[in-house]
Amino acid sequence: MKIVNILALSAIFAFGSGVSIDTASFKKVIIKTKDNKKKVEWVKPSKAVPKDTIKVVDTIKNDTNATLNSVKVVNPIDKSLLFQKGSIKSKLKVTTQFSLDGKKFDNAKNLFVVGKDGKKHLATAKDYKAVQFVIDKVAPNSKETIEYLTKIK
């Protein structure tokens, strides 16, 4: 089985004094408890193998006294990862869009690819090169998260 080296996504994007986005990734690990039950833990990955689940967490921090409107958070999706549909979690009001080239974003229902048969087909998660979250509002002096799952191909 091929081992994939995964570098923990860890980037901080500063939008100005007091505003930042920190991105981190965690690998799903199932452990047995003392009473022989299974428990899920999320740990910083150093290596991962195909079919491992990776959780990506964007932390949006607004230390200003102003509400932020229409904040865009863009995460590239590495070619070794497959975005997991329906896995996005956030308390924020977020619009999610995807990109087939990492530059132009649109709703999933508007993205098409040409298949091996030469016909146009609706794009699937395997075609996504990036995901973009457009956050409606980020409250003053707040720290919020958006998370989603990927799987190693």
Residue pairs with C-beta under 8 A, 6 or more apart in sequence:
1 49
1 50
2 49
2 50
3 47
3 48
3 49
4 47
4 48
4 49
4 50
4 52
4 80
4 152
5 47
6 25
6 27
6 45
6 46
6 47
6 48
6 54
6 80
6 152
8 24
8 25
8 26
8 44
8 45
9 23
9 24
9 25
9 56
9 75
10 22
10 23
10 24
10 25
11 21
11 22
11 23
12 20
12 21
12 22
12 23
13 20
13 21
14 20
15 21
15 68
15 71
16 64
17 64
18 62
18 63
18 64
19 61
19 62
19 63
19 64
19 68
20 60
20 61
21 58
21 59
21 60
21 61
21 73
22 58
22 59
22 61
23 56
23 57
23 58
23 59
23 75
24 44
24 56
24 57
24 59
25 44
25 45
25 54
25 55
25 56
25 57
26 42
26 43
26 44
26 45
26 54
26 55
26 57
27 42
27 43
27 44
27 45
27 48
27 52
27 53
27 54
27 55
28 40
28 41
28 42
28 52
28 53
28 54
28 55
29 40
29 41
29 42
29 43
30 38
30 39
30 40
30 41
31 38
31 39
31 41
32 38
32 39
33 39
42 55
45 52
45 54
48 54
48 152
49 152
50 152
50 153
51 151
51 152
52 151
52 152
53 84
53 149
53 150
53 151
53 152
54 81
54 149
54 150
54 151
54 152
55 147
55 148
55 149
55 150
56 75
56 147
56 148
56 149
56 150
57 145
57 146
57 147
58 73
58 75
58 133
58 145
58 146
58 147
59 143
59 144
59 145
60 71
60 73
60 92
60 135
60 138
60 143
60 144
60 145
60 146
61 142
61 143
62 68
62 138
62 139
62 140
62 141
62 142
62 143
63 141
64 140
64 141
65 140
65 141
66 140
67 137
67 138
67 139
67 140
68 135
68 137
68 138
69 136
69 137
70 134
70 135
70 136
71 134
71 135
71 138
72 132
72 133
72 134
72 135
73 132
73 133
73 135
73 146
74 105
74 130
74 131
74 132
74 133
75 130
75 131
75 132
76 102
76 129
76 130
77 83
77 128
77 129
77 130
77 131
77 150
79 153
80 152
80 153
81 150
81 151
81 152
81 153
82 125
82 126
82 150
82 151
82 152
82 153
83 98
83 125
83 128
83 131
83 148
83 150
84 125
84 148
84 149
84 150
84 151
85 125
87 147
87 148
87 149
88 94
88 96
88 133
88 146
88 147
88 148
89 146
89 147
89 148
90 133
90 144
90 145
90 146
90 147
91 144
91 145
92 135
92 136
92 137
92 138
92 144
92 146
93 135
93 136
93 137
94 133
94 134
94 135
94 136
94 146
95 133
95 134
95 136
96 108
96 131
96 132
96 133
96 134
97 105
97 106
97 107
97 108
97 131
97 132
97 134
98 105
98 106
98 107
98 108
98 111
98 123
98 128
98 130
98 131
98 132
99 105
99 106
99 128
99 129
99 130
99 131
99 132
100 111
100 113
100 123
100 127
100 128
100 129
101 129
102 129
102 130
105 130
105 132
108 122
108 123
109 122
111 122
111 123
111 127
112 120
112 121
112 122
112 123
113 120
113 121
113 123
113 127
114 120
114 121
115 121
131 148
133 146
135 144
135 146
138 144
